[in-house]
């Protein structure tokens, strides 16, 4: 029993310490704008996992005698578009999605059953001795039931985002595809807006002005949100969130 109490006390103390650390950090930032994250190497960040995808066998780049052309080369002249690790390109995020879904299901059924026993070898008069006195042979069974079900559902969704973010090539896959990652942070009136994008693109999809559209990014991960005083007001308090999780009703 003592061991169980000690364990519960330790868990409670750990929870309170974590909550207190977060509270102290937020209290220390009162009156100051949220700090922007420093520029870091994406491959050195915690939780970074290199992309591994099925790849065809690499081709051998062999130079032909007396030729300036390189086998497997994409262009004769030097391409100024992003193609190597560390190069920068612009990702255009223009999302204007709409979805309208409406479903309706109706079901109804009516049942009616009637049975009588007005003449049964003269024994119908003896029914009162077996059944309650109020029984009538003319209406031994008279049942009816009605079932009705009407279900409706609708979904209305509209999303519109128009942004541009500079991304960096963090990895070149064996088949030549590029892994790009970009983070953009903007601080306005004590609130930080943050856009993150990550995915895989083909070098051929990069346009002449060194841009690529978001719908040409495979395995795209796009995050757009914010943090700060305005975002904090829009979020329920920690107690309310905990109550919503624990309340079973």
Secondary structure, DSSP 4 states (H G I P E B T S, - for coil): -HHHHHHHHHHHHHHHHHHHHHHHHHHHTTTSPPPPPPP--GGGSTT--------PPPPP--BPTT-S-BTT-S-SSPP-S--STT-EEEEEEEEEEEEEEEEEEEEEEEEEEEE--S-STTGGGGHHHHS-TT--GGGSEEEEEEEEEEEEEEEEEEEEEEEEEEEEEEEE-TTS-EEEEEEEEEEETTEEEEEEEEEEE-GGGS-TTSEEEGGG-EEEEEEEEEEEHHHHHHSPPHHHHHHHHH---
